[in-house]
Each structure stands twice: as C-alpha cells, then as structure tokens.
Amino acid sequence: MRLTELYRSGKPDVSIELFPPKTPEAVEKLFETVEQLKSLRPVFFSMTFGAAGSTRDLTLDLCDRLKNRSKVETMCHLNIIGQSREETLRNLKRLKEAGIYNLLALRGDPPKDQPNFKPHPEGFRSSVELIEEAHRDPWFSIAVTGFPEVHPEAQDRASDIAYLKRKIEAGGCVVITQLFLDNSYFFEFIGLVRKAGIAVPVVPGILPILSVPQVRKFAALCGSTLPVSVERELVKVEGSEEGAVKYGIDLATRQCEELLKAGVPGLHFYALNRARSTKEILSNLRLGGVK
Ligand SMILES: Cc1cc2nc3c(=O)[nH]c(=O)nc-3n(C[C@H](O)[C@H](O)[C@H](O)COP(=O)(O)OP(=O)(O)OC[C@H]3O[C@@H](n4cnc5c(N)ncnc54)[C@H](O)[C@@H]3O)c2cc1C
C-alpha cells in the first residue's frame, strides 16, 4: 500500500525499520529476521540509506529484495548528501524499476569522520528539493522526518516546525519522528504541528532499547533526551544485555500504550535488525497479529 493510503483505518499501522548489514552472512540473517517479523503484519519495512556509496547501492538492492523476493511492502530511505543530481535521479529511477513507491526523503548528515565535508556542487541542496523532485512523479508516496525535541541544527522550535511545513507543502504525506524516550516531547510537538496547519499523519518513531551504551550513543547523536527516570533504570541494567533488552521492551510498551491512547495513527519501530523486542512489544499491546 502507498503511504497515502495508510494511517486511515482507525487501527494503528505498524512499520519496521531495518538497516543494511555489513556482511553477506548478516544480510542472510536479516532476511531470516524479516520472515519472523512478517507475522506481525507490518504495513511496510523500511531500509535506511547510508552516507557512503557502496552502502547506498546495498540499500537499493535490499529494498528490491524485500519488495520482490520477500514480497513485503517496502519504504526506501533516500538522502541527497554528497551526491550529484544525476545520482539522486538514478536512485529514484532504480526504486521505480523495482516497483517501490514509498520513500522517506532525507537530506542526511555529513559523515562524522569528514570535518571538511562539502556538499556536492551539483547535488540537490535540501530535503525540500528532493521531495519536490520525487513529488513531480505521481508514482512516489513520500514520508518526511519530524523532530519532537527540535532538530539540533534548527534555529529554534518555530523554524523547525516551519521547515517541516515546507517539506509537507513540497509533497510529504506523512511525518515519521525521530526517537524520543519521554512522550511529553511528542505531545508538545504534535500540538505545534497541528497549530501550524500541518494535517498529515504523524507517526512516532519508537526505539526498543537493546543495550545501554547503544541508547546513550543514539540519544546523543539524535539530540534526544535521556530522562532521569530512564537513566536511573539504565544504570541498574548496565553490563546486562538481557536486562537492557527487557527494560527496553517494558519502556517501549509503556510509551506505546500512552501514545495509542492519545490516538497516534501508527508506530514506527527502529528494530535494529532484531525481531524479539518488536514482537514482544506488539504482543504486550495486542497488536500486529500477535496473540
Ligand atoms: C525516521 C528517520 C529515519 C532516518 N533515516 C536515515 C537514513 O536512512 N539515512 C540517513 O543518512 N539519515 C537518516 N536519518 C537521520 C537524518 O538524516 C538526520 O536526523 C538529519 O540530521 C536530519 O534529517 P533530514 O535528513 O530529514 O533533514 P531535514 O529535515 O531536511 O533538516 C533537518 C533540520 O535542519 C533544519 N534545516 C535544514 N535545511 C534547512 C533550510 N534550508 N532552512 C531552514 N532550516 C533547515 C530544519 O530545522 C530541519 O528540521 C533518519 C531520521 C529519522 C527521524
């Protein structure tokens, strides 16, 4: 189903985000995981798009395999950072040839290990330009990112929301949010989004915590707050992978319960190529075909 047709049924639509693994063995393991996750009946799987050339091609290959061999609905993430217009147009063409219409249109971040990184002189300059380009072709349904805790580069909250509005006016039909570990950020964000006249579905991005160092790293990278109450629990499970996973399931379940009660139209899980946490959370919520 196209993104334009989702989030309308009155029941929350669940989607699952994956990333391209580094080795061929890990790719095969990922597709085993996809088979397990299929039973949760997600409305789509999405695949992230890397900063380097080879992983970008891998993303497109994996999306093709998801859509055409695993036969699951697929959304491809696409960024424009460091690429010429031609490369971006080629990526869009490849998606279309693979039958993929759902797209998360991103600018992307400059590689962290390249302090002197310069944008490609002949590339698209912003996510808005990519959205406008993709939107010219009615084939594509376009999701965009939203930042409940304000994007670290934004001047302030108001300019961040104004930029989100530009992304929607350019052709975005759904917002998927950055991770947050305190729902109050999401509720404040959604209030401001609606006040700004943005009417499209806004889907919270949910991170099931898998390890303490990992969540600390992700939160710092994304500019997401680690609430004191979460930090207190993380200290207790530091050094225990099982403890961290269990706490992650419990926290995400409680987050999702509150979000669903507030009427969110869907949940987007940052599954990090693992099945267990997403399965258990959906089972706790009695969602996704899990008994
Ligand atoms: C659901 C999700 C999935 C993601 N997947 C990927 C992925 O696959 N690959 C990847 O590389 N990264 C991914 N990211 C990370 C994302 O690229 C970074 O968060 C990035 O820093 C910003 O997101 P964006 O690319 O959508 O940028 P944008 O939304 O285009 O820009 C980020 C912010 O910068 C400000 N801004 C940018 N341009 C302007 C302008 N011209 N005028 C005024 N303000 C401006 C706005 O405040 C805006 O909110 C993902 C993020 C999310 C939330």
The ligand as a Tripos MOL2 file, in Angstrom:
@<TRIPOS>MOLECULE
LIG
   53    58     1     0     0
SMALL
NO_CHARGES

@<TRIPOS>ATOM
      1 C1         12.6870    8.2780   10.8030 C.3       1 LIG1
      2 C2         14.1210    8.6840   10.4680 C.ar      1 LIG1
      3 C3         14.8370    7.9280    9.5690 C.ar      1 LIG1
      4 C4         16.1380    8.3020    9.2090 C.ar      1 LIG1
      5 N1         16.8260    7.5620    8.2730 N.ar      1 LIG1
      6 C5         18.0320    7.9620    7.8550 C.ar      1 LIG1
      7 C6         18.7110    7.2770    6.7950 C.ar      1 LIG1
      8 O1         18.2310    6.2860    6.2740 O.2       1 LIG1
      9 N2         19.8970    7.7610    6.3710 N.ar      1 LIG1
     10 C7         20.4680    8.8830    6.9170 C.ar      1 LIG1
     11 O2         21.5380    9.3050    6.4620 O.2       1 LIG1
     12 N3         19.8710    9.5490    7.9400 N.ar      1 LIG1
     13 C8         18.6700    9.1130    8.4130 C.ar      1 LIG1
     14 N4         18.0170    9.7930    9.4190 N.ar      1 LIG1
     15 C9         18.7430   10.8600   10.1120 C.3       1 LIG1
     16 C10        18.5030   12.2160    9.4490 C.3       1 LIG1
     17 O3         19.1120   12.2810    8.1880 O.3       1 LIG1
     18 C11        19.0970   13.2470   10.3840 C.3       1 LIG1
     19 O4         18.2760   13.3480   11.5300 O.3       1 LIG1
     20 C12        19.3140   14.5840    9.7610 C.3       1 LIG1
     21 O5         20.1430   15.3530   10.6470 O.3       1 LIG1
     22 C13        18.0640   15.4080    9.5700 C.3       1 LIG1
     23 O6         17.0230   14.8170    8.9380 O.3       1 LIG1
     24 P1         16.6830   15.1310    7.4180 P.3       1 LIG1
     25 O7         17.7560   14.4920    6.6410 O.co2     1 LIG1
     26 O8         15.2860   14.7310    7.1660 O.co2     1 LIG1
     27 O9         16.9030   16.7050    7.3230 O.3       1 LIG1
     28 P2         15.9340   17.9490    7.1700 P.3       1 LIG1
     29 O10        14.6510   17.7760    7.8390 O.co2     1 LIG1
     30 O11        15.9640   18.3530    5.7850 O.co2     1 LIG1
     31 O12        16.7810   19.0120    8.0130 O.3       1 LIG1
     32 C14        16.9440   18.8810    9.3980 C.3       1 LIG1
     33 C15        16.5910   20.1790   10.1050 C.3       1 LIG1
     34 O13        17.5270   21.1760    9.7320 O.3       1 LIG1
     35 C16        16.8750   22.4110    9.5350 C.3       1 LIG1
     36 N5         17.0220   22.7840    8.1190 N.ar      1 LIG1
     37 C17        17.5660   22.0350    7.1360 C.ar      1 LIG1
     38 N6         17.5820   22.7210    5.9870 N.ar      1 LIG1
     39 C18        17.0420   23.9250    6.2400 C.ar      1 LIG1
     40 C19        16.7860   25.0830    5.4570 C.ar      1 LIG1
     41 N7         17.0910   25.1290    4.1710 N.pl3     1 LIG1
     42 N8         16.2040   26.1440    6.0580 N.ar      1 LIG1
     43 C20        15.8710   26.1170    7.3770 C.ar      1 LIG1
     44 N9         16.0990   25.0400    8.1710 N.ar      1 LIG1
     45 C21        16.6870   23.9680    7.6100 C.ar      1 LIG1
     46 C22        15.4180   22.2000    9.9160 C.3       1 LIG1
     47 O14        15.2660   22.5870   11.2620 O.3       1 LIG1
     48 C23        15.2120   20.7020    9.7610 C.3       1 LIG1
     49 O15        14.2330   20.1710   10.6370 O.3       1 LIG1
     50 C24        16.7360    9.4470    9.8040 C.ar      1 LIG1
     51 C25        15.9980   10.2060   10.7300 C.ar      1 LIG1
     52 C26        14.7090    9.8510   11.0610 C.ar      1 LIG1
     53 C27        13.9440   10.6930   12.0380 C.3       1 LIG1
@<TRIPOS>BOND
     1     1     2 1
     2     2     3 ar
     3     2    52 ar
     4     3     4 ar
     5     4     5 ar
     6     4    50 ar
     7     5     6 ar
     8     6     7 ar
     9     6    13 1
    10     7     8 2
    11     7     9 ar
    12     9    10 ar
    13    10    11 2
    14    10    12 ar
    15    12    13 ar
    16    13    14 ar
    17    14    15 1
    18    14    50 ar
    19    15    16 1
    20    16    17 1
    21    16    18 1
    22    18    19 1
    23    18    20 1
    24    20    21 1
    25    20    22 1
    26    22    23 1
    27    23    24 1
    28    24    25 2
    29    24    26 1
    30    24    27 1
    31    27    28 1
    32    28    29 2
    33    28    30 1
    34    28    31 1
    35    31    32 1
    36    32    33 1
    37    33    34 1
    38    33    48 1
    39    34    35 1
    40    35    36 1
    41    35    46 1
    42    36    37 ar
    43    36    45 ar
    44    37    38 ar
    45    38    39 ar
    46    39    40 ar
    47    39    45 ar
    48    40    41 1
    49    40    42 ar
    50    42    43 ar
    51    43    44 ar
    52    44    45 ar
    53    46    47 1
    54    46    48 1
    55    48    49 1
    56    50    51 ar
    57    51    52 ar
    58    52    53 1
@<TRIPOS>SUBSTRUCTURE
     1 LIG1         1 GROUP 0 **** ****
